[in-house]
Amino acid sequence: MVIFMSLALYNLYESSEMAVIKENQTLPERISPVFERRIAHLENLMIVVCDFTNGPAVEPDKPHSHPHEQITYVAEGDLYLFLGEEKHRITTGDIFTVPPGLPHCIQTISPKVRLIDCFSPVRKDFLK
């Protein structure tokens, strides 16, 4: 079973075959005026397409942590990544990993940043 979440639109795909989700046929979930996301997940794996339009940000986001494993691909933009006490400059095409429990956050440098986050297990706090 694949579930795709977007603002006011919930599509449930019950199939043992591949699901196809078209970006131009769904609305993103608007978290704030400068951040929106699209979510798809299976039973144990979640992908979140995150679009930020607040760059360059004056300060980093507030650090957070979670019990999930995270792998992120930078699809577009430049940002600073803060992993624990370390600061990294990250750009389009880069990948970073975040182990469970590690405080982390970002600070956008370019006007737009698109991150593709993968989480395991599924972040139930993201589901409505």
ChimeraX commands (.cxc) that place a marker at each C-alpha (Angstrom):
marker #1 position 0.00,0.00,0.00 radius 0.5
marker #1 position 1.36,3.45,-0.96 radius 0.5
marker #1 position -0.10,6.59,0.56 radius 0.5
marker #1 position 0.46,10.08,-0.84 radius 0.5
marker #1 position -0.39,13.13,1.21 radius 0.5
marker #1 position -0.93,16.68,0.04 radius 0.5
marker #1 position -3.00,19.63,1.18 radius 0.5
marker #1 position -6.70,18.68,1.00 radius 0.5
marker #1 position -5.87,15.71,-1.20 radius 0.5
marker #1 position -5.33,12.17,0.00 radius 0.5
marker #1 position -4.82,9.47,-2.60 radius 0.5
marker #1 position -4.70,5.87,-1.47 radius 0.5
marker #1 position -3.07,3.40,-3.83 radius 0.5
marker #1 position -3.77,-0.19,-2.83 radius 0.5
marker #1 position -1.73,-2.28,-5.18 radius 0.5
marker #1 position 1.20,-4.62,-5.19 radius 0.5
marker #1 position 2.45,-2.73,-8.24 radius 0.5
marker #1 position 4.26,0.57,-8.53 radius 0.5
marker #1 position 2.34,3.78,-7.80 radius 0.5
marker #1 position 2.95,6.89,-9.87 radius 0.5
marker #1 position 2.43,10.31,-8.30 radius 0.5
marker #1 position 2.46,13.30,-10.65 radius 0.5
marker #1 position 3.69,16.59,-9.18 radius 0.5
marker #1 position 1.56,18.66,-11.55 radius 0.5
marker #1 position -1.61,16.81,-10.47 radius 0.5
marker #1 position -1.30,17.37,-6.72 radius 0.5
marker #1 position -1.16,20.31,-4.37 radius 0.5
marker #1 position 1.63,20.56,-1.79 radius 0.5
marker #1 position 0.97,20.83,1.92 radius 0.5
marker #1 position 1.82,24.41,2.90 radius 0.5
marker #1 position 3.54,24.34,6.30 radius 0.5
marker #1 position 4.39,28.07,6.30 radius 0.5
marker #1 position 4.53,30.89,3.74 radius 0.5
marker #1 position 8.10,29.81,2.85 radius 0.5
marker #1 position 7.89,26.00,3.23 radius 0.5
marker #1 position 5.76,23.37,1.54 radius 0.5
marker #1 position 6.05,19.62,1.18 radius 0.5
marker #1 position 4.73,16.54,-0.58 radius 0.5
marker #1 position 4.76,13.17,1.16 radius 0.5
marker #1 position 4.56,9.57,-0.05 radius 0.5
marker #1 position 5.13,6.47,2.04 radius 0.5
marker #1 position 4.98,2.73,2.23 radius 0.5
marker #1 position 4.69,0.76,5.43 radius 0.5
marker #1 position 8.32,1.34,6.54 radius 0.5
marker #1 position 9.70,4.08,4.28 radius 0.5
marker #1 position 8.72,7.70,3.68 radius 0.5
marker #1 position 9.85,10.28,1.14 radius 0.5
marker #1 position 9.22,13.99,1.63 radius 0.5
marker #1 position 9.83,16.61,-1.08 radius 0.5
marker #1 position 10.57,19.86,0.78 radius 0.5
marker #1 position 10.53,23.24,-0.96 radius 0.5
marker #1 position 11.94,26.28,0.84 radius 0.5
marker #1 position 11.64,29.82,-0.62 radius 0.5
marker #1 position 13.12,31.88,2.21 radius 0.5
marker #1 position 16.73,32.19,1.13 radius 0.5
marker #1 position 19.06,33.50,1.96 radius 0.5
marker #1 position 17.96,33.03,5.57 radius 0.5
marker #1 position 19.53,35.27,8.20 radius 0.5
marker #1 position 19.71,32.45,10.77 radius 0.5
marker #1 position 19.41,28.66,10.73 radius 0.5
marker #1 position 16.15,26.92,11.57 radius 0.5
marker #1 position 15.75,25.73,15.14 radius 0.5
marker #1 position 17.65,22.42,15.62 radius 0.5
marker #1 position 15.50,19.33,15.99 radius 0.5
marker #1 position 15.99,15.59,16.32 radius 0.5
marker #1 position 13.85,12.50,15.83 radius 0.5
marker #1 position 14.11,8.72,16.31 radius 0.5
marker #1 position 14.06,8.12,12.53 radius 0.5
marker #1 position 16.93,7.44,10.17 radius 0.5
marker #1 position 17.14,10.15,7.52 radius 0.5
marker #1 position 18.85,10.42,4.14 radius 0.5
marker #1 position 18.50,13.68,2.20 radius 0.5
marker #1 position 19.29,14.50,-1.42 radius 0.5
marker #1 position 19.68,18.18,-2.34 radius 0.5
marker #1 position 17.71,18.48,-5.59 radius 0.5
marker #1 position 18.15,22.24,-5.89 radius 0.5
marker #1 position 19.88,25.08,-4.08 radius 0.5
marker #1 position 22.59,25.88,-1.59 radius 0.5
marker #1 position 22.37,25.67,2.19 radius 0.5
marker #1 position 24.26,25.24,5.40 radius 0.5
marker #1 position 23.64,21.97,7.20 radius 0.5
marker #1 position 24.18,21.79,10.94 radius 0.5
marker #1 position 24.70,18.23,12.25 radius 0.5
marker #1 position 25.28,18.35,15.97 radius 0.5
marker #1 position 28.15,20.84,16.37 radius 0.5
marker #1 position 29.32,20.54,12.73 radius 0.5
marker #1 position 28.50,23.03,9.96 radius 0.5
marker #1 position 28.63,21.97,6.29 radius 0.5
marker #1 position 28.01,23.90,3.08 radius 0.5
marker #1 position 25.77,21.71,0.91 radius 0.5
marker #1 position 24.74,22.23,-2.74 radius 0.5
marker #1 position 22.69,20.67,-5.55 radius 0.5
marker #1 position 23.51,16.99,-5.99 radius 0.5
marker #1 position 24.86,16.47,-2.46 radius 0.5
marker #1 position 23.51,13.80,-0.10 radius 0.5
marker #1 position 23.65,13.74,3.68 radius 0.5
marker #1 position 22.60,11.26,6.36 radius 0.5
marker #1 position 21.22,11.92,9.82 radius 0.5
marker #1 position 21.28,9.11,12.39 radius 0.5
marker #1 position 18.42,8.85,14.92 radius 0.5
marker #1 position 18.60,11.33,17.78 radius 0.5
marker #1 position 21.18,13.70,16.25 radius 0.5
marker #1 position 20.16,17.39,16.49 radius 0.5
marker #1 position 20.23,18.99,13.04 radius 0.5
marker #1 position 18.91,21.96,11.07 radius 0.5
marker #1 position 19.48,23.96,7.90 radius 0.5
marker #1 position 20.01,27.54,6.82 radius 0.5
marker #1 position 19.11,28.35,3.23 radius 0.5
marker #1 position 21.67,30.30,1.18 radius 0.5
marker #1 position 20.00,30.36,-2.25 radius 0.5
marker #1 position 16.51,31.85,-2.82 radius 0.5
marker #1 position 15.02,28.37,-3.37 radius 0.5
marker #1 position 16.03,25.02,-1.90 radius 0.5
marker #1 position 14.48,21.64,-2.69 radius 0.5
marker #1 position 15.34,18.70,-0.44 radius 0.5
marker #1 position 14.26,15.10,-0.91 radius 0.5
marker #1 position 14.10,13.55,2.56 radius 0.5
marker #1 position 13.76,9.80,3.14 radius 0.5
marker #1 position 12.80,8.50,6.57 radius 0.5
marker #1 position 12.64,5.06,8.14 radius 0.5
marker #1 position 10.45,4.22,9.87 radius 0.5
marker #1 position 7.63,6.44,8.60 radius 0.5
marker #1 position 7.31,9.78,10.41 radius 0.5
marker #1 position 3.78,9.41,11.74 radius 0.5
marker #1 position 3.99,12.99,13.07 radius 0.5
marker #1 position 3.91,14.14,9.42 radius 0.5
marker #1 position 0.67,12.27,8.66 radius 0.5
marker #1 position -2.72,13.83,9.30 radius 0.5
marker link #1:1,2 radius 0.2
marker link #1:2,3 radius 0.2
marker link #1:3,4 radius 0.2
marker link #1:4,5 radius 0.2
marker link #1:5,6 radius 0.2
marker link #1:6,7 radius 0.2
marker link #1:7,8 radius 0.2
marker link #1:8,9 radius 0.2
marker link #1:9,10 radius 0.2
marker link #1:10,11 radius 0.2
marker link #1:11,12 radius 0.2
marker link #1:12,13 radius 0.2
marker link #1:13,14 radius 0.2
marker link #1:14,15 radius 0.2
marker link #1:15,16 radius 0.2
marker link #1:16,17 radius 0.2
marker link #1:17,18 radius 0.2
marker link #1:18,19 radius 0.2
marker link #1:19,20 radius 0.2
marker link #1:20,21 radius 0.2
marker link #1:21,22 radius 0.2
marker link #1:22,23 radius 0.2
marker link #1:23,24 radius 0.2
marker link #1:24,25 radius 0.2
marker link #1:25,26 radius 0.2
marker link #1:26,27 radius 0.2
marker link #1:27,28 radius 0.2
marker link #1:28,29 radius 0.2
marker link #1:29,30 radius 0.2
marker link #1:30,31 radius 0.2
marker link #1:31,32 radius 0.2
marker link #1:32,33 radius 0.2
marker link #1:33,34 radius 0.2
marker link #1:34,35 radius 0.2
marker link #1:35,36 radius 0.2
marker link #1:36,37 radius 0.2
marker link #1:37,38 radius 0.2
marker link #1:38,39 radius 0.2
marker link #1:39,40 radius 0.2
marker link #1:40,41 radius 0.2
marker link #1:41,42 radius 0.2
marker link #1:42,43 radius 0.2
marker link #1:43,44 radius 0.2
marker link #1:44,45 radius 0.2
marker link #1:45,46 radius 0.2
marker link #1:46,47 radius 0.2
marker link #1:47,48 radius 0.2
marker link #1:48,49 radius 0.2
marker link #1:49,50 radius 0.2
marker link #1:50,51 radius 0.2
marker link #1:51,52 radius 0.2
marker link #1:52,53 radius 0.2
marker link #1:53,54 radius 0.2
marker link #1:54,55 radius 0.2
marker link #1:55,56 radius 0.2
marker link #1:56,57 radius 0.2
marker link #1:57,58 radius 0.2
marker link #1:58,59 radius 0.2
marker link #1:59,60 radius 0.2
marker link #1:60,61 radius 0.2
marker link #1:61,62 radius 0.2
marker link #1:62,63 radius 0.2
marker link #1:63,64 radius 0.2
marker link #1:64,65 radius 0.2
marker link #1:65,66 radius 0.2
marker link #1:66,67 radius 0.2
marker link #1:67,68 radius 0.2
marker link #1:68,69 radius 0.2
marker link #1:69,70 radius 0.2
marker link #1:70,71 radius 0.2
marker link #1:71,72 radius 0.2
marker link #1:72,73 radius 0.2
marker link #1:73,74 radius 0.2
marker link #1:74,75 radius 0.2
marker link #1:75,76 radius 0.2
marker link #1:76,77 radius 0.2
marker link #1:77,78 radius 0.2
marker link #1:78,79 radius 0.2
marker link #1:79,80 radius 0.2
marker link #1:80,81 radius 0.2
marker link #1:81,82 radius 0.2
marker link #1:82,83 radius 0.2
marker link #1:83,84 radius 0.2
marker link #1:84,85 radius 0.2
marker link #1:85,86 radius 0.2
marker link #1:86,87 radius 0.2
marker link #1:87,88 radius 0.2
marker link #1:88,89 radius 0.2
marker link #1:89,90 radius 0.2
marker link #1:90,91 radius 0.2
marker link #1:91,92 radius 0.2
marker link #1:92,93 radius 0.2
marker link #1:93,94 radius 0.2
marker link #1:94,95 radius 0.2
marker link #1:95,96 radius 0.2
marker link #1:96,97 radius 0.2
marker link #1:97,98 radius 0.2
marker link #1:98,99 radius 0.2
marker link #1:99,100 radius 0.2
marker link #1:100,101 radius 0.2
marker link #1:101,102 radius 0.2
marker link #1:102,103 radius 0.2
marker link #1:103,104 radius 0.2
marker link #1:104,105 radius 0.2
marker link #1:105,106 radius 0.2
marker link #1:106,107 radius 0.2
marker link #1:107,108 radius 0.2
marker link #1:108,109 radius 0.2
marker link #1:109,110 radius 0.2
marker link #1:110,111 radius 0.2
marker link #1:111,112 radius 0.2
marker link #1:112,113 radius 0.2
marker link #1:113,114 radius 0.2
marker link #1:114,115 radius 0.2
marker link #1:115,116 radius 0.2
marker link #1:116,117 radius 0.2
marker link #1:117,118 radius 0.2
marker link #1:118,119 radius 0.2
marker link #1:119,120 radius 0.2
marker link #1:120,121 radius 0.2
marker link #1:121,122 radius 0.2
marker link #1:122,123 radius 0.2
marker link #1:123,124 radius 0.2
marker link #1:124,125 radius 0.2
marker link #1:125,126 radius 0.2
marker link #1:126,127 radius 0.2
marker link #1:127,128 radius 0.2
view
